[in-house]
Amino acid sequence: MNVPAPPATSTPTLTARPFRVKLRGSILVLIRLPNRRQVRGKLHQLSTTGGLVNIEKPLDEKLQVEFIFHLGETTIREKAEMMFPMWATQGWLQPFRFVDLPEEHRNTLEANLQMLIQRSQQPA
């Protein structure tokens, strides 16, 4: 039985995954919940699409929150969705993804992450 080959247009396109910066808790973050309660955490990893935050108690998966943190000279305030948490030796590591991040804000975030990388590579 001959099966026709799929048309060339159905070939999946590979998109480059955004680079991630390992922060290891060096940047503090304030997480504002929908009920206006606030939770403090430390950013463990960050990219232009989301990251990984270290928090004392996990938040519900799919919870929509607001992340507020300083990166360089810029204050970042963006909406994010929490993902499934993982137990860590000191608290929880919980991934998140930014929701409806405007292109201008994504560019600002990327530029600040690039500067952070460049500073960390300079000799002491």
C-alpha positions as a printed NumPy array, in Angstrom:
array([[ 0.   ,  0.   ,  0.   ],
       [ 1.464,  3.345, -1.057],
       [ 0.956,  6.287,  1.273],
       [ 1.419,  9.696, -0.337],
       [ 4.089, 11.896,  1.193],
       [ 2.735, 14.874,  3.145],
       [ 2.862, 18.182,  1.294],
       [ 6.009, 20.237,  1.865],
       [ 3.997, 22.967,  3.613],
       [ 3.195, 20.665,  6.541],
       [ 6.86 , 20.39 ,  7.541],
       [ 7.191, 21.836, 11.047],
       [ 9.357, 24.921, 11.279],
       [11.906, 25.05 , 14.034],
       [11.915, 28.227, 16.057],
       [14.92 , 29.194, 18.088],
       [14.388, 28.762, 21.794],
       [15.081, 31.992, 23.689],
       [18.289, 31.986, 25.705],
       [17.959, 31.513, 29.452],
       [19.953, 33.203, 32.175],
       [20.654, 31.276, 35.378],
       [20.258, 33.733, 38.231],
       [20.44 , 31.255, 41.136],
       [18.22 , 33.398, 43.336],
       [20.207, 36.612, 42.92 ],
       [17.121, 38.628, 41.885],
       [14.184, 39.025, 44.257],
       [10.661, 38.997, 42.839],
       [ 7.292, 40.058, 44.192],
       [ 4.411, 37.933, 42.918],
       [ 1.022, 39.658, 43.106],
       [-1.867, 37.191, 43.239],
       [-5.365, 37.843, 41.816],
       [-6.683, 38.48 , 45.369],
       [-3.989, 41.225, 45.702],
       [-2.015, 39.124, 48.22 ],
       [ 1.734, 39.177, 47.605],
       [ 4.271, 36.353, 47.689],
       [ 8.032, 36.888, 47.7  ],
       [10.423, 34.715, 45.749],
       [13.823, 34.542, 44.077],
       [14.335, 34.185, 40.348],
       [16.325, 31.042, 39.635],
       [16.212, 31.238, 35.827],
       [14.8  , 33.801, 33.377],
       [14.172, 34.165, 29.647],
       [11.943, 36.337, 27.473],
       [ 9.207, 33.682, 27.62 ],
       [ 9.255, 32.913, 31.347],
       [11.444, 31.3  , 33.93 ],
       [11.775, 29.468, 37.2  ],
       [11.1  , 31.033, 40.598],
       [12.065, 29.748, 44.042],
       [ 9.183, 30.215, 46.513],
       [ 8.382, 28.95 , 50.005],
       [ 5.001, 27.399, 49.119],
       [ 3.851, 26.438, 45.611],
       [ 1.116, 28.354, 43.824],
       [-1.722, 26.716, 41.922],
       [-0.932, 25.601, 38.403],
       [-2.421, 27.917, 35.717],
       [-2.838, 30.74 , 38.274],
       [-2.511, 34.143, 36.579],
       [-0.236, 36.458, 38.593],
       [ 1.821, 39.617, 38.166],
       [ 5.618, 39.402, 38.474],
       [ 7.433, 42.517, 39.697],
       [11.248, 42.624, 39.845],
       [14.234, 44.82 , 39.057],
       [16.589, 43.858, 36.273],
       [19.459, 46.273, 35.899],
       [17.962, 49.764, 35.977],
       [14.545, 48.556, 34.804],
       [11.519, 47.497, 36.823],
       [ 9.716, 44.614, 35.133],
       [ 5.962, 44.264, 35.801],
       [ 4.41 , 41.53 , 33.71 ],
       [ 1.538, 39.072, 33.828],
       [ 2.51 , 35.424, 34.089],
       [ 0.925, 32.012, 34.389],
       [ 2.248, 29.597, 36.996],
       [ 3.086, 26.065, 35.908],
       [ 3.508, 22.77 , 37.805],
       [ 5.885, 23.186, 40.8  ],
       [ 8.843, 20.968, 41.757],
       [10.088, 20.387, 45.307],
       [13.592, 21.734, 45.924],
       [15.777, 21.31 , 48.991],
       [14.788, 24.767, 50.231],
       [11.223, 25.508, 49.178],
       [ 9.769, 25.017, 45.722],
       [10.959, 25.746, 42.204],
       [ 7.982, 26.753, 40.116],
       [ 8.127, 27.473, 36.392],
       [ 6.117, 30.326, 34.923],
       [ 5.472, 31.76 , 31.495],
       [ 4.813, 35.359, 30.596],
       [ 1.319, 36.037, 29.266],
       [ 0.596, 38.677, 26.607],
       [ 4.097, 40.161, 26.789],
       [ 4.132, 43.145, 24.396],
       [ 6.983, 43.11 , 21.844],
       [ 8.432, 46.327, 23.274],
       [ 8.57 , 44.824, 26.796],
       [10.055, 41.581, 25.442],
       [12.802, 43.594, 23.72 ],
       [13.526, 45.515, 26.948],
       [13.691, 42.264, 28.914],
       [16.003, 40.695, 26.319],
       [18.325, 43.732, 26.321],
       [18.556, 43.657, 30.13 ],
       [19.274, 39.919, 30.127],
       [22.02 , 40.46 , 27.536],
       [23.587, 43.19 , 29.711],
       [23.462, 40.853, 32.718],
       [25.302, 38.169, 30.759],
       [27.912, 40.643, 29.519],
       [28.56 , 41.935, 33.064],
       [28.983, 38.396, 34.396],
       [31.578, 37.596, 31.701],
       [33.783, 40.603, 32.46 ],
       [36.934, 39.864, 34.466],
       [36.769, 40.954, 38.126]])
